[in-house]
Amino acid sequence: MLAKLENWSAKGHFDSLGLGLAGLCLIHCLASAVIITLLASAGGILLHPAVHEIGILFALLFGGLALISGFYRHGFILPLAIGSVGLGMMLGALTLPHGGGEILYTIMGLAVLALGHDLNYRAMH
């Protein structure tokens, strides 16, 4: 199974998955802001802490797998460092109260994480 994970990682699938998840998270953040503005009751479901906690677990899992395995494959620390900063920003956003600051901080973290995934992908190909 480890060999299959390494093969999947070598082909850049974890980075692609990470970028896709970052895009979904971005859509979630923006949609939450719009829905909260339009429908206060529906916003409560999207802003439930479990949604964010599960989301960050996926980001840490796939981001960690992609960035760490990429580092071992190509040896460049920059994608891992940048991606880690993005993950840290997203984790930090979980400590903020819901609202504009939390959304902005999460989106900035997503952008930094996506940059790390992009650099990682380019370094492997």
C-alpha angles and dihedrals in degrees: 000000000000089000090053091050091050091048090049090049093047090057090054095247094133090052091048090048090047092051090048092050090047088054092049090049090050090051089048092052095048093042090050091054092049095044092048089053093049104031117021094188095054091048090064091065095050092045095050107131092234091065091056095042093051090045094053090048090057091046092051093045099047095032091050093047093048099042098041095044089046091053091052091048102046102017097225113134097194098082091048092047095048093044090050091053089052092050089048091052090051091049089049090052089061089066094056124088115258113272143074097324094052092048093047093048091048093049091049089050090049091052092050091046091049089052089053091051091048093050090046092051092049092048091055095048 
